[in-house]
Amino acid sequence: MSQQQLLRVATAGSVDDGKSTLIGRLLYDSKSIFEDQLEAVERSSRERGDEHANLALLTDGLRAEREQGITIDVAHRYFATPRRKFVIADTPGHEQYTRNMVTGASTADLALILVDARNGVLEQTRRHAFLSTLLGIPHLVVCVNKMDLVDWSQDRFEEICEEFRQFAAKLDVHDLSFVPVSALRGDNIVTRTESMPWYEGSSLLHLLEEVHVASDRNLIDARFPVQYVIRPQRQTDADLHDFRGYAGTVASGVFKPGDDVVVLPSGRATQIAEIHGPGGAPMAEAFAPAAVCIRLTDDIDVARGDTLCRPNNRPQVGQELDAMVCWLTEQSELSEGGNYTLLHTTRSTKARIERLDYRLDVNTLHRDESAGSLRLNEIGRVQLRSQQPLLFDPYRRNRVTGSFVLVDDTTGNTVAAGMITGPTLRESAVVWHSATIDRSERATRGATVWLTGLSASGKSSVAAELERALVASGIPAYRLDGDNLRHGLNADLGFGADDRAENVRRVGAVAQLFADAGMVAVASLISPYREDRDRVRAAHEAAGLRFVEVFVDTPLEQCEARDPKGMYARARAGEITGFTGIDDPYERPEGAELVLTPADGDPVAQAAAIMEYLVR
């Protein structure tokens, strides 16, 4: 692993769970603090009457923090090992300082969520876990701290892990790990402890050194929000008199000299002539989060707030947006009709809260649709309208172009942090036009056969054989393969829980249209979540269409042995996250019409079994 690779870490958890102590112990045991710093901590500890050096003082810099023994503001600490560089944000645990936690975690690659082994998972623990996933942090490490105070109990550790897993199952968690530690004593922080021989995992530092974050970067969607136009200001700069460059930070993707780009919102096309790094050094390429200056081949009008992107890969443009919002102030509250200044990338504009859809209960994730406002630390979904169009991507795809803050025009204070989920889909005058042809008048009766199962279970092979057999029998059929549809219909979707649900919804809607036209739609996709499949079934039944669910029940170890795309191997190696069957669940059907196993023969035989069922 490269020594230059940087990992940004945010701590989270309830107050007094030991976040500051853990960071102090991590710095101390990894020999990342100077002698004078340690002497200052020891002196302060003696003055406070502590029996030992209070390592939490390494991060608690405010006088109020030292007096109360809590963290109020966000403190950043930097250290390095031979394997990796780290930036750790020590964020507060008190509920009233949740806004500071949001600030500290907004750029993190990994969240360390501490849980006091005596108290278990608390409300603030759940709030911080939810905020971590809401902020798009791809890796969560739960440190069950103060294990020395529960006699190093394995049962207590596993009880807390199970409680957290049950809550995390409701969230979009890509990578979840658990480590039992004692931050005060240093057990399992830098080196493995002998106090818990039942724990077979790695120490916290080893886990931080080995976690794979390179694949978390968005290197596909090239986005460069322009922050400043650079022009020579002095007559002595004669050799630079005609220089015009555009400075900013690369939000995502990769830019190289010679690349075709489009300037939005004007839509003018041009090419990149040069890219300069700090100090004017020429660069062969630039990717996030590099701060660079880009010079274009053409002299076109580009200003602060504009965005450079690829001609065939542009952000969405809109004024009416749906967003998740965390309210950050107790001086006021969010309500419908409120007007604010919205800061998005390098652009600012006025915005109005059109509607509060619901307020979210962070404990149960229940949506309170009757809520009329958001107060301090409350989270909700809103519809807002900006005065000027925004160039955005959904937050789950791009944390830079998908985020914004709201500023109170009266006080100038930042009052909310927001994550864009997409454009607002308003009710319209679009209506369903009934067909003039009854289904009984068509030559064939349609149906949908939905094949579900793990990757490499054989779904696609069975679906292909079924399609062939149906057409050979004179029955019009068409195969809707999950991979094929991601080249077109679902090319804009990822593999998170929300995108998977939308993937199934779209395929189900297309299959329903085919079935209504008298064809047999053969859908083949993993569709791991039972609720999504049941929703497609319900839509078919409501329309009076036949729906046949076929569970291709191939054991995980057999699927993994096949692994035609090498995806299981990559998931096991940590190169990809959220892979069904490895670190993302597959929910087996409870009422499938057919269950096929490897004992039922090859794909031809299994397709024949489905044909027999359809005829019967």
Disulfide bonds with the S-S distance in Angstrom:
none
